[in-house]
Amino acid sequence: MLQRTIEEQDLHFRWHRRRKQAMSPRRLLRESDELLYWVEECMVQEMRIVPGWLVARLMVVLRHAHPELPARLGRERRPSQVMEIIYDAQAALMEQACSSRGPADVIPLFARARRRELSEAVQVS
């Protein structure tokens, strides 16, 4: 019994961790904001090229944002050019974030009263 509980908890923890790490448009937007911060730091430090570790993380965001963006980046590593591409990626991700969310479900607050009004309206007609 105890072993089964442990296995169920592990399953739920794995599911929760996987869901937390999923690449949703909103998560990718957060990641792109962080990358933008680091590219700005490169500009402040007057670095001529963006470090390799930053480009690797950037490519993940670009691939998810739009299929053409990684090709646009190519071998370009100047911070000002990389920033422009990040802005384009953020625009694409914002569109994806807005379109991925559907309309919210309406919760009827006074369901009984509404049903009663509808039934009275039907009876009167």
Backbone as a ProteinNet text record, in pm:
[ID]
protein_1_A
[PRIMARY]
MLQRTIEEQDLHFRWHRRRKQAMSPRRLLRESDELLYWVEECMVQEMRIVPGWLVARLMVVLRHAHPELPARLGRERRPSQVMEIIYDAQAALMEQACSSRGPADVIPLFARARRRELSEAVQVS
[TERTIARY]
82	0	86.7	188	278.4	357.2	399.8	473.2	387.2	260.1	169.7	153.4	143.5	133.4	258.1	373.4	499.7	504.4	461.6	461.2	364.4	247.9	151.9	207.4	273.7	333.8	443.1	525.3	629.8	569.5	462.3	395.4	343	279.6	226.7	338.8	447.8	560.5	622	636.6	691.6	601.9	471.2	376.9	384.1	389.6	395.2	524.8	635.8	764.1	763.2	709.9	705.6	617.1	505	414	480.4	555.6	624.1	732.1	796.2	905.6	858.9	730.8	679.5	704.3	731.2	762.5	634.7	567.5	448.6	492.8	408.3	446.7	478.3	406.7	433.8	567.9	600.6	730.9	842.7	821.3	921.3	935.8	827.6	836.8	921.5	902.4	985.2	1132.3	1156.4	1293.9	1353.4	1273.7	1325.4	1353.7	1274.4	1303.6	1437.4	1462.6	1590.1	1706.3	1687	1792.2	1817.3	1711.4	1724.8	1806.5	1783.8	1862.7	2011.7	2043.6	2184.1	2247	2170.3	2223.3	2247.8	2157.1	2179.3	2304.6	2327.5	2450.3	2574.1	2563.7	2676.1	2704.2	2598.3	2616.2	2676.8	2632.2	2686.1	2834.2	2868.9	3008.2	3092.7	3028.4	3092.9	3158.8	3086.5	3133.1	3098	3184.8	3161.8	3068.9	3072.4	2985.9	2914	2801.3	2723.2	2789.1	2804	2868.2	2792.7	2864.5	2807.7	2696.4	2711	2607	2475.4	2483	2362.7	2298.3	2381.1	2328.8	2256.1	2308.8	2244.3	2103.9	2090.9	1958.7	1867.8	1926.1	1848.9	1791.4	1866.8	1820.1	1696.4	1688.9	1570.9	1447.3	1459.8	1346.5	1309.9	1409.1	1383	1313.5	1356.1	1293	1145.7	1112.4	973	891.9	956.4	884	841.6	936.5	905.1	1012.6	975.6	1074.8	1183	1157.1	1255.5	1357.4	1328.2	1415.6	1554.3	1568.2	1704.3	1790.8	1728.8	1805	1845.7	1758.3	1792.1	1909	1915.3	2027.6	2156.4	2149	2266.2	2390.9	2494.8	2620.3	2632.6	2526.9	2526.7	2532.1	2631.1	2643.3	2667.4	2649.3	2662.9	2540.8	2561.2	2449.2	2334.1	2362.5	2253.9	2167	2229.5	2153.7	2075.4	2135.7	2069.2	1946.1	1957.3	1842.7	1725.2	1751.9	1644.8	1573	1649.2	1589.8	1508.4	1555.7	1479.5	1346.8	1349.4	1224.5	1126	1174.9	1086.9	1031.6	1117	1072.1	964.9	983.1	883.6	749.4	754.7	629.8	557.1	631.3	569.7	516.4	591.4	547.3	424.1	415.7	296.9	172.4	187	73.5	33.5	133.3	104	37.4	84.5	27.9	-117.8	-147.4	-285.8	-376.7	-327.2	-411.7	-425.2	-329.7	-336.6	-439.6	-472.2	-572.3	-708.9	-800.1	-937.2	-1015.8	-1139.7	-1221.9	-1246	-1257.4	-1277.8	-1419.8	-1435.6	-1567.9	-1643	-1767.4	-1850	-1911.5	-1893.2	-1948	-2077.4	-2189.7	-2315.9	-2323.1	-2333.8	-2336.8	-2472.8	-2576.6	-2711.2	-2785.8	-2738.6	-2791.6	-2939.4	-2976.4	-3115.9	-3209.5	-3172.9	-3257.5	-3268.8	-3159.4	-3161.4	-3250.5	-3240.9	-3324.9	-3472.9	-3500.3	-3638.2	-3692.1	-3609	-3652	-3678.6	-3590	-3608.6	-3734.4	-3759.2	-3879	-4005.6	-4001.9	-4116.9	-4141.3	-4034.3	-4047.5	-4107.7	-4073.7	-4126.3	-4273.6	-4310.4	-4449.1	-4539.9	-4490.2	-4568.2	-4593	-4496	-4508.2	-4607.8
-118.8	0	125.6	124.2	238.5	255	143.6	147.6	207.5	171.9	224.7	376.9	424	567.9	640.2	582.3	642.1	649.1	541.5	540.6	644.3	659.2	759.6	901	925.1	1056.6	1085	985.4	1003.4	1036.1	967	992.6	1136.4	1181.6	1317.6	1421.5	1395.3	1488.6	1497.4	1382.5	1382.2	1460.1	1437.5	1508.1	1658.9	1697.2	1838.7	1902.9	1833.4	1884.8	1899.3	1799.1	1802.9	1917.7	1936.2	2045.3	2180.7	2190	2314.6	2346.9	2244.4	2263.8	2269.4	2252.8	2253.9	2390.2	2389.3	2513.1	2578.3	2649.3	2723.5	2860.6	2926.6	3059.5	3158	3149.6	3240.6	3210.5	3084.5	3047.6	3092.8	3077	3120.8	3273	3344.9	3490.5	3529	3459.4	3486.6	3459.1	3348.2	3313	3418.9	3467.9	3569.2	3699.9	3732.2	3851.2	3838.2	3719.7	3697.2	3704.9	3647.6	3653.9	3797.5	3874.3	4014.9	4089.4	4057.9	4118.2	4088.1	3961.9	3924.4	3987.9	4002.4	4068.2	4216.6	4278	4417.3	4430.3	4332.4	4333	4323.1	4244.8	4235.4	4372.9	4446.3	4579.4	4675.4	4667	4753.7	4724.2	4597	4556.9	4577.5	4627.9	4654.1	4528.4	4417.9	4293.3	4298.6	4246.4	4251	4139.7	4026.2	3914.7	3860.2	3798.9	3735.6	3601.5	3567.9	3441.1	3319.7	3211.2	3088.6	3028.9	3031.5	2974.4	3049.2	3177.8	3258	3228.2	3205.2	3173.4	3038.7	2943.9	2811.9	2824.3	2902	2922.6	3001.6	3095.4	3177	3093.4	2997.9	2914.2	2833.6	2789.9	2716.2	2805.3	2929.3	3022.5	3054.2	3076.7	3112.8	3000.7	2876.1	2762	2751.2	2776.9	2767.9	2888.7	3002.8	3124.9	3123.3	3097.9	3101.5	3022	2942.1	2856.9	2934.3	3058.1	3133.7	3207.9	3226.7	3307.4	3246.8	3115.3	3062.6	3087.8	3079.1	3105.3	3252.3	3340.8	3483.4	3512.6	3440.3	3460.7	3411.5	3293	3237.5	3243.3	3305.8	3319	3456.2	3534.3	3670	3665.2	3732.4	3730.8	3870	3973.5	4109.2	4137.3	4192.3	4213.8	4295.8	4400.3	4483.1	4404.3	4319.9	4238.8	4128.3	4070.6	3964.8	4021.6	4145.4	4208.3	4224.3	4263.8	4280.3	4147.7	4041.2	3910.1	3865.1	3898	3864.5	3940.3	4066.2	4142.9	4077.6	4031.9	3963.8	3833.5	3762.6	3638.6	3667.8	3776.3	3810.8	3846.9	3915.5	3949.1	3822.1	3725.7	3599.2	3521.8	3523.2	3451.4	3516.2	3648.7	3715.3	3676.7	3668.5	3624.5	3482.2	3394.7	3255.8	3248.1	3330.2	3327.9	3372.6	3473.9	3522.9	3422.6	3360.4	3267.1	3131.4	3095.6	2965	2963.1	3078.8	3085.9	3108.7	3026.2	3041.8	3129.8	3153.8	3234.2	3158.9	3232.8	3172.8	3118.4	3016.4	2962.2	3058.7	3080.1	3167.7	3084.8	3130.4	3059.6	3129.7	3060.5	3125.5	3142.7	3265.6	3292.4	3262.2	3292.1	3272.2	3179.1	3057	2962.2	2931.5	2912.9	2878.1	2991.7	3113.1	3228	3243.5	3222.1	3235.4	3128.1	3004	2896.4	2925.2	2977.3	3011.3	3119.4	3223.3	3329.9	3273.5	3184.8	3125.4	3039.5	2961.2	2877.7	2961.5	3071.7	3161.8	3227.3	3263.6	3326.1	3228.7	3102.6	3000.4	2977	2975.4	2952.8	3067.7	3191.2	3308	3307	3262	3263.3	3169.9
0	0	0	86	94.6	-35.3	-92.9	-219.2	-330.8	-333.3	-435.5	-421.1	-297.3	-271.8	-320.7	-294	-339.2	-491.2	-557.8	-703.8	-760.2	-697.2	-742.4	-725.3	-613.1	-590.4	-692.2	-720.7	-822.2	-957.8	-991.8	-1118.8	-1124.7	-1017.9	-1014.6	-1016.8	-944.9	-945.9	-1085.3	-1152.1	-1287.9	-1383.1	-1371	-1456.6	-1431.3	-1304.3	-1269.3	-1320.7	-1305.2	-1353.4	-1504.8	-1575.6	-1721.5	-1768.8	-1700.7	-1738.4	-1714.5	-1606.1	-1573.4	-1676.3	-1732.2	-1826.3	-1971	-1995.9	-2133.1	-2196.4	-2326.1	-2396.7	-2448.5	-2362	-2403.3	-2454.8	-2532.2	-2581.3	-2468.7	-2359.6	-2248.4	-2183.5	-2168.6	-2112.1	-2205.9	-2335.6	-2432.2	-2431.8	-2407.2	-2394.9	-2274.6	-2164.3	-2045.9	-2075.1	-2144.5	-2180.7	-2273.5	-2368.5	-2460.7	-2387.8	-2285.3	-2204.6	-2133.3	-2080.9	-2012.5	-2112.2	-2229.8	-2331.5	-2375.9	-2386.8	-2423.1	-2318.2	-2192.2	-2084.4	-2103.7	-2134	-2148.4	-2272.1	-2378.6	-2498.7	-2469.9	-2392.8	-2352.6	-2267.7	-2181.3	-2100.8	-2189.7	-2295.4	-2390.3	-2452	-2482.2	-2539.8	-2438	-2312	-2207.3	-2185.3	-2189	-2169.8	-2295.3	-2401.3	-2530.6	-2590.2	-2576.9	-2638.7	-2786.9	-2868.8	-3013.5	-3061.1	-2990.9	-3029.2	-2905.5	-2929.5	-2822.8	-2790.2	-2661.4	-2624.7	-2678.5	-2698.4	-2754.4	-2670.2	-2537	-2451.3	-2467.9	-2498.2	-2517.3	-2652.6	-2753.4	-2887.1	-2884.2	-2809.4	-2800.9	-2740.7	-2633.9	-2573.2	-2665.9	-2738.1	-2830.9	-2944.5	-2993.6	-3104.8	-3065.7	-2940.7	-2894.7	-2904.1	-2858.1	-2862.7	-3006.8	-3090.5	-3230.1	-3306.2	-3281.8	-3349.6	-3314	-3187.8	-3145.8	-3191.6	-3205.7	-3242.4	-3388.7	-3478.4	-3622.2	-3695.6	-3795.5	-3863.6	-3939.3	-3977.9	-4055.2	-3969	-3841	-3756.2	-3734.2	-3713.8	-3699.2	-3823.1	-3940.4	-4063	-4072.2	-4023.7	-4023.2	-3932	-3821.7	-3729.6	-3793.4	-3853.6	-3921.3	-3834.9	-3887.4	-3813	-3748.2	-3756.1	-3700.5	-3548.3	-3491.3	-3345.4	-3288	-3368.6	-3314	-3227.1	-3109.1	-3016.2	-3074.7	-3150.7	-3204.4	-3302.7	-3385.5	-3479.7	-3408.7	-3307.2	-3230.3	-3158.9	-3109.2	-3043	-3138.2	-3261.1	-3359.7	-3384.9	-3391.9	-3415.9	-3294.5	-3174.3	-3053.7	-3052.8	-3094.4	-3101.6	-3198.2	-3311.7	-3407.6	-3348.5	-3275.5	-3211.5	-3107.3	-3031.2	-2930.5	-2994.3	-3108.1	-3177.5	-3220.3	-3274.9	-3316.9	-3196.5	-3086.5	-2966.9	-2904.2	-2910.5	-2856	-2935.1	-3066.7	-3148.5	-3113	-3094.5	-3058.5	-2921.6	-2827.8	-2692.4	-2694.7	-2774.3	-2781.7	-2851.6	-2957.6	-3032.9	-2963	-2878.6	-2812.2	-2700	-2649	-2542.2	-2603.4	-2566.9	-2614.6	-2519.1	-2549.8	-2458.9	-2328.1	-2222.4	-2090.6	-2078.7	-1997.3	-1969.7	-1878.5	-1908.3	-1826.7	-1716.2	-1595.2	-1480.1	-1440.2	-1450.9	-1412.9	-1261	-1217.3	-1074	-1013.4	-1088.3	-1037.4	-1132.2	-1140.6	-1237.7	-1212.6	-1087.4	-1057.8	-1096.5	-1060.8	-1093.9	-1245.2	-1316.2	-1462.1	-1524.4	-1474.6	-1525.9	-1499.7	-1382	-1346.7	-1439.2	-1468.3	-1560.2	-1699.4	-1745.3	-1877.7	-1882.6	-1778.5	-1777.9	-1769.3	-1693.8	-1687.9	-1822.9	-1891.6	-2023.7	-2123.3	-2113.5	-2203.3	-2174.1	-2045.3	-2006.6	-2051.4	-2046.2	-2084.2	-2234.6	-2310.6	-2457.6	-2507.5
[MASK]
+++++++++++++++++++++++++++++++++++++++++++++++++++++++++++++++++++++++++++++++++++++++++++++++++++++++++++++++++++++++++++++

